[in-house]
Amino acid sequence: MEPRKIKLFTIGYSDNTHTSYFLEYLIHHGVEIDGVILCKSGFKQSWKRVLKKIKSRGFSSALKRMFENRLIKKIEISQICRRNIINKVFDVNEINSEEVRDILLSNEVELLILTSTPIIQSIILDIKGLTILNAHTGWLPKYRGLDANIKALRDGQQPGVSIHKVTKKIDGGEVYLREKFTIDYMGDIVKQMDEKELLLSGKLLVEVVNLMSRNKLKPIAQSEPLGKYEPVLTKNQRNMIIRNLRREN
């Protein structure tokens, strides 16, 4: 079957590492992106993201990521869009907004890929004919929410990435592709996790787009129950899990 052209947009923060990585990866692997929606990160939004990062990764790590994003990633993302002649680049103030809804409707977008976003609300989810996909860094449906792979390691399970449809139930939509990866417990576990999650997410997103273009994208038949949506781990909880992993392995 000959592949068909999909009207594909991405959406994410304008200064985020994941936005930069996914745009570069998708384009490099032949995915044609018709438009990019970038949310401006105001002080209030940036500060909320920093506080969340401080809680999970610590003060120094959070500040390092914040300055890297503001000074480097924002420029990188702009350059990626210009270099690849993505004509439709929309700067918006808020992701869950009438503005974004109007952009998606007026451009008749079929597929929206999340690169770095807050929880998507009904104003976007209810758009008829729009499929929204997310690369969840965790094995769905069991491990939902943030820090899913650290929680999997805590439970003696392998970490993984799942591509799923975004619905009103957080991380509860149909799963299309998923794959596990291994960790060297003697190395830097967090660094390995971050790198492997990104690489595998990009790979699976490219596969999903190719399947959809051939009308072969189907949800995985699953027997596992939907897991509990756990809160994000604190820095101390993460460190304790990592210490235990090293001791046990």
Backbone hydrogen bonds in HBPLUS format (Angstrom, degrees):
<---DONOR---> <-ACCEPTOR-->    atom                        ^
c    i                          cat <-CA-CA->   ^        H-A-AA   ^      H-
h    n   atom  resd res      DA  || num        DHA   H-A  angle D-A-AA Bond
n    s   type  num  typ     dist DA aas  dist angle  dist       angle   num
A0004-ARG N   A0213-SER O   2.79 MM 209  5.03 158.5  1.83 133.1 139.2     1
A0110-GLU N   A0007-LYS O   2.92 MM 103  5.26 151.3  2.00 136.7 146.1     2
A0111-LEU N   A0007-LYS O   3.11 MM 104  6.34 168.1  2.12 155.5 156.1     3
A0034-ASP N   A0008-LEU O   2.83 MM  26  5.48 146.7  1.94 152.8 164.0     4
A0009-PHE N   A0111-LEU O   2.96 MM 102  6.38 161.7  1.99 165.1 170.9     5
A0113-ILE N   A0009-PHE O   2.96 MM 104  6.44 160.7  2.00 151.3 155.7     6
A0010-THR N   A0035-GLY O   3.10 MM  25  6.65 146.9  2.21 146.6 155.1     7
A0037-ILE N   A0010-THR O   2.88 MM  27  6.19 164.5  1.90 151.8 157.0     8
A0011-ILE N   A0113-ILE O   3.04 MM 102  6.39 146.4  2.15 158.9 159.6     9
A0115-THR N   A0011-ILE O   2.89 MM 104  5.91 164.3  1.92 159.4 156.2    10
A0012-GLY N   A0037-ILE O   3.07 MM  25  6.55 152.4  2.15 159.8 167.9    11
A0039-CYS N   A0012-GLY O   2.90 MM  27  6.10 160.1  1.94 144.0 150.4    12
A0013-TYR N   A0116-SER O   3.07 MM 103  5.79 124.4  2.40 134.3 148.8    13
A0014-SER N   A0039-CYS O   3.03 MM  25  5.47 158.5  2.08 146.7 140.2    14
A0020-SER N   A0016-ASN O   3.13 MM   4  6.45 165.7  2.15 156.4 159.4    15
A0021-TYR N   A0017-THR O   2.91 MM   4  6.12 166.2  1.93 152.9 157.0    16
A0022-PHE N   A0018-HIS O   2.87 MM   4  5.92 174.8  1.88 154.9 156.7    17
A0023-LEU N   A0019-THR O   3.10 MM   4  6.12 164.6  2.13 148.4 153.0    18
A0024-GLU N   A0020-SER O   3.18 MM   4  6.28 169.4  2.19 148.8 152.0    19
A0025-TYR N   A0021-TYR O   2.83 MM   4  5.99 163.3  1.86 155.3 160.8    20
A0026-LEU N   A0022-PHE O   2.88 MM   4  5.86 172.2  1.88 151.7 154.4    21
A0027-ILE N   A0023-LEU O   3.11 MM   4  6.15 169.9  2.12 150.4 153.7    22
A0028-HIS N   A0024-GLU O   2.95 MM   4  5.96 161.5  1.98 146.2 152.2    23
A0029-HIS N   A0025-TYR O   3.02 MM   4  6.18 140.3  2.18 145.6 155.4    24
A0031-VAL N   A0026-LEU O   2.91 MM   5  5.22 158.4  1.96 156.0 148.8    25
A0030-GLY N   A0027-ILE O   3.10 MM   3  5.30 152.2  2.18 116.4 114.4    26
A0036-VAL N   A0088-LYS O   2.84 MM  52  6.35 154.8  1.90 157.4 166.0    27
A0090-PHE N   A0036-VAL O   2.83 MM  54  6.26 161.6  1.86 161.6 167.8    28
A0038-LEU N   A0090-PHE O   2.77 MM  52  6.02 170.4  1.78 167.7 170.9    29
A0092-VAL N   A0038-LEU O   2.88 MM  54  6.15 162.6  1.91 152.8 157.3    30
A0040-LYS N   A0092-VAL O   2.86 MM  52  6.09 166.3  1.88 175.0 176.4    31
A0046-SER N   A0042-GLY O   2.90 MM   4  6.04 169.7  1.91 159.7 163.2    32
A0047-TRP N   A0043-PHE O   2.84 MM   4  5.94 158.9  1.88 150.5 156.5    33
A0048-LYS N   A0044-LYS O   3.10 MM   4  6.31 154.9  2.16 145.5 151.5    34
A0049-ARG N   A0045-GLN O   3.10 MM   4  6.39 158.6  2.15 150.1 155.6    35
A0050-VAL N   A0046-SER O   2.90 MM   4  6.17 151.1  1.99 147.7 156.4    36
A0051-LEU N   A0047-TRP O   2.93 MM   4  6.15 162.3  1.96 151.6 155.5    37
A0052-LYS N   A0048-LYS O   3.07 MM   4  6.29 156.2  2.13 145.4 151.6    38
A0053-LYS N   A0049-ARG O   2.99 MM   4  6.19 152.3  2.06 142.0 149.8    39
A0054-ILE N   A0050-VAL O   2.78 MM   4  6.04 153.7  1.85 154.0 161.7    40
A0055-LYS N   A0051-LEU O   3.09 MM   4  6.27 157.6  2.14 144.0 149.1    41
A0056-SER N   A0052-LYS O   3.26 MM   4  6.55 147.4  2.38 140.2 148.0    42
A0057-ARG N   A0053-LYS O   2.67 MM   4  5.58 162.7  1.69 157.8 163.2    43
A0058-GLY N   A0054-ILE O   2.88 MM   4  4.35 141.6  2.03 113.7 122.9    44
A0235-LYS N   A0055-LYS O   2.69 MM 180  5.85 121.7  2.02 171.4 157.9    45
A0062-ALA N   A0058-GLY O   3.12 MM   4  6.17 154.8  2.18 145.9 153.2    46
A0063-LEU N   A0059-PHE O   2.98 MM   4  6.22 163.6  2.01 156.8 160.7    47
A0064-LYS N   A0060-SER O   2.99 MM   4  6.12 158.9  2.03 147.1 153.2    48
A0065-ARG N   A0061-SER O   3.07 MM   4  6.25 160.3  2.11 144.9 149.7    49
A0066-MET N   A0062-ALA O   2.94 MM   4  6.15 153.4  2.01 145.9 153.8    50
A0067-PHE N   A0063-LEU O   3.02 MM   4  6.25 169.0  2.03 156.4 157.1    51
A0068-GLU N   A0064-LYS O   3.01 MM   4  6.13 156.0  2.06 145.4 152.9    52
A0069-ASN N   A0065-ARG O   2.91 MM   4  6.03 160.9  1.95 147.8 152.8    53
A0070-ARG N   A0066-MET O   2.95 MM   4  6.17 171.5  1.96 154.5 156.7    54
A0071-LEU N   A0067-PHE O   2.94 MM   4  5.85 160.5  1.97 146.1 151.4    55
A0072-ILE N   A0068-GLU O   2.83 MM   4  5.35 149.0  1.93 139.0 147.3    56
A0073-LYS N   A0068-GLU O   3.19 MM   5  6.57 156.5  2.25 142.4 149.5    57
A0074-LYS N   A0069-ASN O   3.24 MM   5  6.34 145.3  2.36 166.2 166.0    58
A0076-GLU N   A0072-ILE O   2.99 MM   4  6.27 161.7  2.03 153.8 159.8    59
A0077-ILE N   A0073-LYS O   2.88 MM   4  6.03 165.4  1.90 155.4 157.7    60
A0078-SER N   A0074-LYS O   3.24 MM   4  6.40 160.9  2.28 140.9 145.8    61
A0079-GLN N   A0075-ILE O   2.95 MM   4  6.20 157.4  2.00 151.5 158.0    62
A0080-ILE N   A0076-GLU O   2.87 MM   4  6.13 154.9  1.94 153.0 159.9    63
A0081-CYS N   A0077-ILE O   3.13 MM   4  6.38 162.0  2.16 150.5 154.1    64
A0082-ARG N   A0078-SER O   3.06 MM   4  6.33 161.0  2.10 148.5 153.7    65
A0083-ARG N   A0079-GLN O   2.77 MM   4  5.79 165.4  1.79 153.0 157.9    66
A0084-ASN N   A0080-ILE O   3.12 MM   4  6.12 147.8  2.22 142.9 149.9    67
A0086-ILE N   A0081-CYS O   3.03 MM   5  5.26 176.7  2.03 157.6 158.4    68
A0085-ILE N   A0082-ARG O   3.19 MM   3  5.07 163.2  2.22 104.3 107.3    69
A0097-SER N   A0095-ILE O   3.01 MM   2  5.61 126.3  2.31 107.5  92.0    70
A0101-ARG N   A0097-SER O   3.08 MM   4  6.36 165.4  2.10 148.2 152.7    71
A0102-ASP N   A0098-GLU O   2.83 MM   4  5.98 160.8  1.86 152.5 156.8    72
A0103-ILE N   A0099-GLU O   3.09 MM   4  6.35 152.1  2.17 142.7 150.2    73
A0104-LEU N   A0100-VAL O   3.00 MM   4  6.27 164.6  2.02 158.7 161.4    74
A0105-LEU N   A0101-ARG O   2.96 MM   4  6.18 160.5  2.00 151.6 157.3    75
A0106-SER N   A0102-ASP O   2.87 MM   4  5.88 168.7  1.88 150.3 154.1    76
A0107-ASN N   A0103-ILE O   3.13 MM   4  6.13 141.3  2.29 140.0 149.0    77
A0109-VAL N   A0104-LEU O   3.13 MM   5  5.38 170.0  2.14 155.5 158.3    78
A0108-GLU N   A0105-LEU O   3.09 MM   3  5.02 159.9  2.13 103.2 109.2    79
A0131-THR N   A0110-GLU O   2.83 MM  21  6.09 171.7  1.83 154.6 156.9    80
A0112-LEU N   A0131-THR O   2.86 MM  19  6.23 162.9  1.89 161.5 165.7    81
A0133-LEU N   A0112-LEU O   2.93 MM  21  6.32 159.3  1.97 158.3 164.9    82
A0114-LEU N   A0133-LEU O   3.07 MM  19  6.36 169.9  2.08 174.4 176.9    83
A0124-ILE N   A0121-GLN O   3.08 MM   3  5.93 155.1  2.14 124.1 129.6    84
A0125-LEU N   A0121-GLN O   2.99 MM   4  6.09 173.4  2.00 148.4 150.6    85
A0126-ASP N   A0122-SER O   2.89 MM   4  5.41 159.5  1.93 144.3 144.9    86
A0127-ILE N   A0124-ILE O   3.22 MM   3  5.75 167.4  2.23 119.5 121.0    87
A0130-LEU N   A0127-ILE O   3.38 MM   3  5.80 160.4  2.42 130.7 129.3    88
A0166-VAL N   A0132-ILE O   2.82 MM  34  5.41 166.5  1.84 147.7 150.5    89
A0134-ASN N   A0164-HIS O   3.06 MM  30  5.65 154.3  2.13 156.1 164.2    90
A0164-HIS N   A0134-ASN O   3.06 MM  30  5.65 159.6  2.10 157.9 161.4    91
A0136-HIS N   A0162-SER O   2.73 MM  26  5.14 154.5  1.80 168.1 159.8    92
A0138-GLY N   A0136-HIS O   2.87 MM   2  5.57 129.3  2.13 108.6  92.9    93
A0162-SER N   A0136-HIS O   2.88 MM  26  5.14 163.5  1.90 150.7 156.2    94
A0143-TYR N   A0139-TRP O   2.85 MM   4  5.41 176.7  1.85 152.0 150.9    95
A0227-GLY N   A0141-PRO O   2.84 MM  86  5.92 173.0  1.84 136.8 136.5    96
A0151-LYS N   A0147-ASP O   3.05 MM   4  6.30 157.7  2.11 153.8 160.3    97
A0152-ALA N   A0148-ALA O   2.94 MM   4  6.21 142.2  2.09 138.5 149.3    98
A0153-LEU N   A0149-ASN O   3.00 MM   4  6.25 161.4  2.03 146.6 150.2    99
A0154-ARG N   A0150-ILE O   2.91 MM   4  6.15 153.8  1.98 144.0 151.9   100
A0155-ASP N   A0151-LYS O   3.09 MM   4  6.33 138.1  2.28 137.6 147.4   101
A0155-ASP N   A0152-ALA O   3.01 MM   3  5.12 126.7  2.31  96.9 110.8   102
A0157-GLN N   A0152-ALA O   2.78 MM   5  4.89 162.2  1.81 148.7 143.0   103
A0156-GLY N   A0153-LEU O   2.99 MM   3  5.01 163.3  2.01 108.4 112.0   104
A0181-PHE N   A0159-PRO O   3.03 MM  22  5.93 154.2  2.10 142.3 144.7   105
A0161-VAL N   A0179-GLU O   2.92 MM  18  5.63 151.8  2.00 154.3 161.9   106
A0179-GLU N   A0161-VAL O   2.99 MM  18  5.63 151.3  2.07 153.5 162.7   107
A0163-ILE N   A0177-LEU O   2.77 MM  14  5.26 167.5  1.79 155.3 159.5   108
A0176-TYR N   A0163-ILE O   2.81 MM  13  5.70 169.8  1.82 166.3 169.9   109
A0165-LYS N   A0174-GLU O   2.81 MM   9  5.32 156.0  1.87 152.2 160.3   110
A0172-GLY N   A0169-LYS O   2.90 MM   3  5.01 146.2  2.01 139.1 130.5   111
A0220-ILE N   A0175-VAL O   2.70 MM  45  5.80 166.5  1.72 167.6 169.6   112
A0187-GLY N   A0184-ASP O   3.03 MM   3  5.53 156.4  2.09 114.4 121.6   113
A0192-GLN N   A0188-ASP O   2.98 MM   4  6.16 166.6  1.99 156.7 160.8   114
A0193-MET N   A0189-ILE O   2.90 MM   4  6.05 157.3  1.96 147.0 153.9   115
A0194-ASP N   A0190-VAL O   2.94 MM   4  6.20 165.8  1.97 153.3 156.1   116
A0195-GLU N   A0191-LYS O   3.03 MM   4  6.24 168.5  2.04 154.2 157.0   117
A0196-LYS N   A0192-GLN O   2.87 MM   4  5.95 171.0  1.88 156.2 159.2   118
A0197-GLU N   A0193-MET O   2.91 MM   4  5.85 157.1  1.97 149.3 155.8   119
A0198-LEU N   A0194-ASP O   3.23 MM   4  6.35 162.8  2.27 143.4 147.5   120
A0199-LEU N   A0195-GLU O   3.09 MM   4  6.29 171.1  2.09 152.2 154.7   121
A0200-LEU N   A0196-LYS O   2.97 MM   4  5.96 167.9  1.99 147.4 151.3   122
A0201-SER N   A0197-GLU O   2.90 MM   4  5.89 152.4  1.98 143.1 151.6   123
A0202-GLY N   A0198-LEU O   3.00 MM   4  6.23 164.6  2.03 154.3 157.2   124
A0203-LYS N   A0199-LEU O   3.12 MM   4  6.34 164.8  2.14 147.6 151.8   125
A0204-LEU N   A0200-LEU O   2.96 MM   4  6.11 166.1  1.98 152.8 155.8   126
A0205-LEU N   A0201-SER O   2.96 MM   4  6.09 153.4  2.03 148.7 156.3   127
A0206-VAL N   A0202-GLY O   3.10 MM   4  6.33 159.0  2.14 152.3 156.9   128
A0207-GLU N   A0203-LYS O   3.18 MM   4  6.47 157.2  2.23 144.0 150.2   129
A0208-VAL N   A0204-LEU O   2.92 MM   4  6.15 155.3  1.98 147.9 154.4   130
A0209-VAL N   A0205-LEU O   3.01 MM   4  6.26 162.8  2.04 152.6 156.1   131
A0210-ASN N   A0206-VAL O   3.07 MM   4  6.29 162.0  2.10 149.6 154.6   132
A0211-LEU N   A0207-GLU O   2.93 MM   4  6.17 154.0  2.00 147.6 154.9   133
A0212-MET N   A0208-VAL O   2.89 MM   4  6.11 161.2  1.93 151.9 157.1   134
A0213-SER N   A0209-VAL O   2.94 MM   4  6.15 151.8  2.03 147.8 155.3   135
A0214-ARG N   A0211-LEU O   3.09 MM   3  5.25 141.2  2.25  99.9 111.2   136
A0216-LYS N   A0211-LEU O   2.86 MM   5  4.99 168.8  1.87 151.9 148.1   137
A0215-ASN N   A0212-MET O   3.03 MM   3  4.87 163.4  2.06 106.3 109.0   138
A0238-ARG N   A0234-THR O   2.98 MM   4  6.26 162.8  2.01 155.4 159.7   139
A0239-ASN N   A0235-LYS O   2.93 MM   4  6.14 164.7  1.95 152.7 156.9   140
A0240-MET N   A0236-ASN O   2.97 MM   4  6.10 152.3  2.05 143.4 150.8   141
A0241-ILE N   A0237-GLN O   3.04 MM   4  6.27 158.9  2.08 148.7 153.9   142
A0242-ILE N   A0238-ARG O   2.98 MM   4  6.25 162.5  2.01 153.5 158.3   143
A0243-ARG N   A0239-ASN O   2.91 MM   4  6.12 158.3  1.96 147.3 153.2   144
A0244-ASN N   A0240-MET O   3.00 MM   4  6.19 160.0  2.04 148.1 153.4   145
A0245-LEU N   A0241-ILE O   2.92 MM   4  6.18 152.0  2.00 147.4 155.6   146
A0246-ARG N   A0242-ILE O   3.06 MM   4  6.32 162.2  2.09 151.7 155.1   147
A0247-ARG N   A0243-ARG O   3.04 MM   4  6.23 156.3  2.10 146.4 153.2   148
A0248-GLU N   A0244-ASN O   2.87 MM   4  6.02 153.1  1.95 148.6 155.7   149
A0249-ASN N   A0245-LEU O   2.92 MM   4  5.93 134.1  2.13 144.0 155.2   150
